[in-house]
Amino acid sequence: MKSAATFRGGWHFKCRVPVMDILSLGMRVRFNGQANNPKNGQHCTIIRVLPNPSNRPESQWYDVRFDDDSMGRFLRRYLVEFNHDEKGAA
């Protein structure tokens, strides 16, 4: 979506781009999936950020590796950044 505004006697166009909440490769996160998932609440590491052609944050998928070396693929909404001080609390 573009918006136009006058700028010193002329037109200035700027593009409104939604800010995407992207997790980085190697980032430690906590999996908060469904309550019946045995991995719920466990810490994991982002090992791959999958392509997101829609550019919608809610459609962003990530591959993760849990501490027991199992892997999973989850949407962004199930992965929560955590403070490194919380690591011992899990």
Secondary structure, DSSP 8 states (H G I E B T S, - for coil): -EEEEEETTEEEEEE---------TT-EEEE---TT-TTTT-EEEEEEE---TT--GGG-EEEEEETTS-EEEEEGGGEEE--GGGGGG-
